């Protein structure tokens, strides 16, 4: 028994010192169950905690009152792979905030007060696999290039937001996408929705609850219908109607052609006038020579 005790003593000292080290680096009011996890969930925090270990890999900050993330917050945490900010008071994510999180795999921003996801919000977090943006009741706009560079993203959650429309390019540029949640949004089935409808029909296998879980309101009477009740024929008139962009292009093209025609006419008239003056001058010189 004595030799065993002698052998175990150094191991116990090592683990005891390791536990003390972990506890010493743990931010106040947080738990650190292992050397790479910091759990500050449900602590009533109104800002990000101080003294987060630089080698943290899992950072849990859900169910607090955090209103913003400093744009340079993740610069020092290059090993971070899991970030949970669910159910806080975030109203925006500044572009570039997440651009330095090159190893981030999981990001939860659900149940906040986000209003817009703009271009550059996620930088090019090529390692990101799962992104949760659901249950943001004021989120009404997602830029076409909001998810640009997220080449590894497999799961995207945008359910229960305030989206009435979504540019299809925001989804079609995600080559690894396997699952997308869009239910619970106040979609409007107008001509702007036509391209998204086509994409949804072609990618219905990526909807975990099927097309049946999606509804939209008709622009004519505001009546809500399930997308499964619609077809491409429902948007046939959109192909016959010129959009504002089309009208602007036609008007601009007409103006350009008119300006070009006026300039050509002016140039031609100036050329003819100069030629006539030159001809008269030449005749006068000939007559003087003959005399």
Secondary structure, DSSP 8 states (H G I E B T S, - for coil): -HHHHHHHHHHHHHHHHHHHHHHHHS-TT-EEEETTEEE-TTS--SS--S---TT--EEE--SS------TTGGGS-TT--EEE--SS------TTTTTT-TT--EEE--SS---EE-TTTTTT-TT--EEE----TT--EE-TTTTTT-TT--EEE--SS--S---THHHHT-TT--EEE-TTS-EE-SGGGHHHHHHHHHTGGG-TT-GGG-EEE-TTT--EEEGGG--GGGGHHHHHS--HHHHHHHHHHHHHHHHHHHHHHHHHHHHHHHHHHHHHHHHHHHHHHH-
